[in-house]
């Protein structure tokens, strides 16, 4: 006892003890300050019991196949029953082997880490973090503090982890963890990761796929299977070995799995990439407008980026894939032919005014102008060179070029738009807004109003038949000069310039004779044609000039498709639509949508049958015969080609009993057309996309209801009224005494 008193009289021992006590006291205070929220409030039981995470809105095709998402954090929650056992085993074996034994903080592991890692510098000893601790971090993140950030965050997570363990079962904790843990490529939750990397739901993940995803948790970027497949595979094998070590997997099955490479089916769900990006953008615009009219049960507003909505669309995933393939195959070849046709005289390289006007349309040009820069200063700024990724059909390239060079590069590209709809409902089955959304954001289906060329002519002929003109009426192909229209003279193709030749309406339409289209318009009257077009659901303001017969007015692709649908929908036009229904994350219906079909037919059934027969002739013996000869399509098809002045727009409308497709091709810059009509006509530019799509659909029995469908046989009356010689020549006396060229007023 005396010895102890003697020891405590020594000053240095007193100071040592005081220091220890002080350290313990400060530690307790520090610990208490975290517990009581001095460094930020800890979530209480109520908050932890009602955890809410931002969830991505899913966009599904007509059969429930995911085509995209809208999100800030790419997350799709699932239930415990959706987690395959080998996925759970892989996680526990790799991240927290004592998961089922601890209460959120594994003290045994912490001691192991302290002695082996810190004292003995053994880096193979592993970490002390548990699944529950990681969950706490995933749910609430970490904050930065000036001092002791790591210690403060770790202690906060330990408090939260213990509270989580008191509220939730181990199964619920695993479910929460898998729904919140971050994977590679800015993906949150196992379901989003499974969809993105393997194009399947979580419950379908194989052992190899599950081990691969669990392996990425150690370092999302370093073990990203898309970026580093070999490194990711090595990490997958480590996970499998851990499963063997802790008795979750046999060595035999592990070796079998490790002998196989990782096979991904990567899906791009971000805004610019993936399937149908133009369609997804249009759906998003419509969704935002729809949700303005609908509120949550608590009267708050829906958020498409956080509320995990489910949007069911009309799109056919498989058809969209084939449509994109068909477009790329054709446009790559057409682009090459287009550039070669100009040779060294390409307008994007030699026309300075063209480039100058393109510069003035740039947003950055307007900004520079507002800043007061002169033209010379703006040009100087745009001449600075930097690394720019450029679109090329053969593969994107990165070059050190200026913005001016970039403008010239993109001026050369042809673009396209295509929409395919179900004619009886208007449900959009396939949608191509352009050639590549990353570089060409302008949507040629919903935004563009290009001149429609000869695809307008069926509306003129429809009006004529509806108003009593006989299908076997003959009109001369000769050119007429209209003196009251500045001596305007509609022209035909060279082979149609025989002044003594007369075509029946069927041949005139199927061969797209310009002079006859104008004459038919003149006879039936412009007001009646305008009225007929309005009945077909077209809202574009028409010029109401004679040239209207030749399609000089701009009409949106989707409106054109809705109007043409009437020819296989009992004369009723439809309004193309994209969304069938919207649900919240729990499957509760928010809104549903019915097809918008015209209440009454726009014309009589007789008229419909006559026009359909005429457009069948376009395919059998008119301007679209290459569908039969070049592409060998045997399907029941009617259609109409279209080419505008100076070959600036190429069109094709393909009609089958159960699908109506409209395709357009042209340069975004309206000042640049095709060099020749042979290259720029709709039959060469737009028709092949339709043809290639149908070739692909014909090879897939899934599409039999479309590809094998047959037109209804026209009535005997219609067939009789169309039974006449397609053409006839003027007799000898008419040729002898008739005028070679006639002038008249319209």
Protein Blocks (a to p, Z undefined) as FASTA:
>chain_A
ZZmmmmmmpmklmmmmmmmmmmmmmmmmmmmmmmnopnopaddfklmmmgccdddddddd
fkopafbdcdfbdcddddfklpcfklmmmmmmmmommlmmmgoiafklmmmmmmmmmmno
paknopabdfklmmmmmmnopaddfbhklmmmmmmmmmmmmmmmmmpcfklmmmmmmmmp
ccehhighjklmmmmmnopafklpcfklmmmmmmmmmommlmomklmmmlmmmmmmmmmm
mmmmnopacfklmmmmmmpccddddddfbfkgcjhklmmmmmmmmmmmmmmmpccfkopa
cdfklnopacddfbdfklmmmmmmmmmmmmmmmmmmmmmmnmmmlfklmmmklmmmmmmm
pmklmmmmmnopafklmmmmmmpccddddddfkbpcdddddfklmmmmmmmpccdddddd
dfknopafbdcfbfblklmmbcfklmpccdekjmlmmmmmmmmmmnopafkbccdfbdcd
dfklooiacdddfklmcfkbccdfklmmmnopaklmmmmmmmnopklmmmmmmmnopabd
cekiaklmnopaccdfklmmmmmmmmmngopacdddfbfbdcdfkopafbdcdddddfbd
fbdfklmmmmmmmmmmmmmmmmklmmmmmnopabdcdddddddehhlaccdddddfkbcc
ddddddfblkbccfbfklmpmklmmmmmmmmmmmmmmmpmklmmmmmpccddddfklmmm
mmccfbdcddfklmmmmcfbdcddZZ
